[in-house]
Amino acid sequence: MEAKNVELEGSLERALQSLKAADVQAQNQQEKIAELEKAKHDINLEKQQFKAKVRILASLLRYVVVT
C-alpha cells in the first residue's frame, strides 16, 4: 500500500509540474499576443498617417499642376 501511495504521489507531482509548465507557456503566449496586437495597432496608425500625407501631397500636386 505504501509503494502505491508513493507511486501516486510521484504521478501527481509530475502532473502538477506539467500543469505549471503549461501555465508558464500559456502566459508567455498571451504576452506575445499582446505584443503583436500592439505592433498591429502601431502599424495601422502609421498606415493612416501615411495615407493622410499622400492625400495632402496629391492635393498639393493638383494645385501645382493647375496653377
N, C-alpha and C positions, 0 to 999 in steps of 0.2 A: 504494500500500500504506500509506503514512504517513497519508494522508487517511482511509482506512478505520479505522486504529488510533485516530486522534483521534476519529472518529465513535463508535466502540465505547466508548472511554473516557468520552465525554460521556454516552452512553446508560447506562453503568454508574454514573456519578456521579449521574445523575437517579434511577436505580432505588434507589441507596443512600439518597439524600435522601428519597425516597418511603417507604422502609422505616423510616428514622429517624422521620419524621413519624407513621407508623402506630404505631410503638412508643410514642411520646410520647402519642398519643391513647389507646392501649390502657392505658397506665399511668394516665392521668387517669381513664379509665372505671373501672378497678379501684379507685382511691381513692374515687371517687364511690359505687361499690357498697359499699365498706367503711363509708363514712359512713351510707349508707341502712340497712345492716344494723344498725349501732349504734343509729340512731334507732328502728328497728323494735324492737330489744331493749328500749330505754328506754321506749318506748310500751307494750310488753307488760308490763313491770314496773309501770309506773304503773297500767295497767288492773287488774292483780292487786291492787294496793294499794287502788284504789277499790272493787273487789269486796269486799275484806275489810272496808273501812269500811262499806259498805252492809249487809253481814251483821251487823256489830256494831250499827248503827243499827236494823236490823229487829228484832234481839233486844231492844234497849232499848225499842223501841216496843211490842213484845208485852208486855214486863214492865210498862210504864206502863199499858197498856190493861187488863191483867189485874188490876192492883192498884188 
